[in-house]
Amino acid sequence: KAFYNEKTRLFVDAEGSNHSALHSNALPLYFDITPLDSQKDEVELIKENGFSCGVYMSYFVLKALARVGEHELVYSLITSDSIHSWSNMLREDATTCFEAWGKDQKWNTSLCHPWASAPIPVMVEDIIGLKPKVAGWKEIEFAPKIPASLKEVDLKIKVKSGEIRVKIENGECSIHAPE
């Protein structure tokens, strides 16, 4: 209540503030405390701002968008080529995920930060829709949410009982998994 602005239908950064940042809105969306009639406004704010946040926060932005069904926007952000993107890391010869979007964006940037690999769990869980239903992958949940712009996927995941493979080609989706 203290941070929600009913006029803008967005969350503000601090009590008494009129500024609504990406962080202030992605987290309420992620934690499902955004009023339903305000979700569209928060999605628009995120769409306008892109990843105007650090790499760490990108996971919460992507998961929040996936939670409200914005899979095309999720995929668009993952494949963006802006200076705040994983593509920018690749342009700078990344072989792992950086701590910041680019080497010069943080004076002491580590060039190996696993928590900066948000596209991996988001693509597997929220776009391809593959999750363990029971611990140890003894049962799986498969509910793909493939954006129209994603034309091809070939995913293989090794689990204790074998290999799970998901293929998507030309809108056709197949899954092969051990018993």
N, C-alpha and C positions, 0 to 999 in steps of 0.2 A: 504493500500500500504506500509505503514511504517513497518508493522509486518509480511508481507507475504514473505516467502523465495521461490522464483521460482525454485531453484535447488531441494530442498527437497519436495516442494509442501506442506509445512506445515507452520503454523504460529509460530513465535518465541516469546519469553517472553518479549523482550524489543528491542528497536532500537539498532542495532549494535550487538545484541546477535545471537548466532548460536543455542541456546538451544530451543527446542520445547517441552513444557510441555503439560500435559493432559488439564489443564485449558485453555491454549493458543489456543487449537484446538477445544475443546468441545464447547466453547461459539460461535466461528464463525460458527460452524456447526449448533448449536441450532438456531442462529439468521439468518441463511441462507445467510451468506456473503462469504462462502467458494466457490471458483470456482468449477464448476461441476466436472472437471477432477481431482480435488484434494480430493474429498470426500472420495474416497477409501483409500487414504493415511492417512487421519485423522481417519477413522474407524480402520485401522490397528494399528495406534498409541494407540488408546483407547484399542483395544483388547490386545495389548502387556502390557499396563500399568494397566489394570483393574481399580479399584478404588484407585489409588494412589493420592487420594484427600480426603478432609473431607466429612462427611456425607451430609452437606448442598449442596455441589457441585454435589453430585450423581444425584440429580433430573435433573439438566441440562445435564449431561452426558447421562442419560437414555432417556430423551426427544429428545436430538440431534440424538441419534442412531435410535429412533423410527421414527423421521422425515424423515430419509433417508432409511427407510425400513429394518433396521437391527433388526428385532423383535426376532430372535433366540438369538442374542448376548444380547439383552436387558434382555430376560428371563434368560439367562445364568448368567449374572451379578447379577440379583436379587436373584437367588438361589445359588450363589457361597458360598463356605464355607471357604474362605480365612480369614485372620485376619482383612481385610477391607471388612466386609460384615454384613448383618443383621443376618446371621447364627451365626456369632461370638457373636453378642449381645445375642442371645438365649443361646449360650454356657455359657454365663456369667449371666444366669438367668433373662434376660430382660423380663419385662411384658409390657413395652412401649419402644419406640425408644430412644436410647441414643443420646447425643450430638456428641459423637465421636464413632468410630467403636468398641471401648472397653473401659472398665473402666480405664485401665492404659495408654491409648493413649493420654489422656489430664488430667493434674493434677487436674482440678476442674470440671470434666465432670458432666454435669447434666444427670440424668437418665430418664428424661421425656421431650423430645423435639419433638413436633408434626411436625416441618418442616423436621425432619429426616425420615418421613414416605413416602418417594418417591415411593416405590413399589405400594402403594395403588392407587394413581391417574394414575400412568403409566400402571398398570395392567388393571384397569377399562377402561381408555380412549384409550390407544394405543395397548394393546394386545387383550383384549376382544372387544374393539372398541365401547363402549357405551358412548354416550355423549348427553347432552341436545341440541336439535336443536333450541328450543325456550325456553326462560327463564321460570323457574319453571317446567321444564320437561314436558311442554304441548305437545311437539313433541320431538321425539328422533332420534338420528342418530345411526345406528348400522352397523359397518364395521369391523368385527373381523379380526385380523391378528395373528392367533394362531400358535405359533411355533410347529414344529413336536414333540419336547420334552415335551410339555405340554399335558398331557393325559386326565386330568379331571378338570372341573371347575363347580362350583355351586355358582352363585352369586345372591344375592337378595339385591335390593336397594328399600327402602321405599321412595316414592314420594307423593306429596299431593293427587294425584288421585288414589293411591293404591301402588302396588308393581310391580317392574320390576324384572323378573327372567331370567337369562341366564344359560343354562346348556350346557356343552360340554362333550361328552363321546365318546371315540373311533372315533374321527374325525367328529362326528355329532354334529351340533350346533342347539340349539333351543332357542327361546326367547318368553316370555309371558309378555305382558304389558297391562295396562289399556287402554281403548279407547283413 
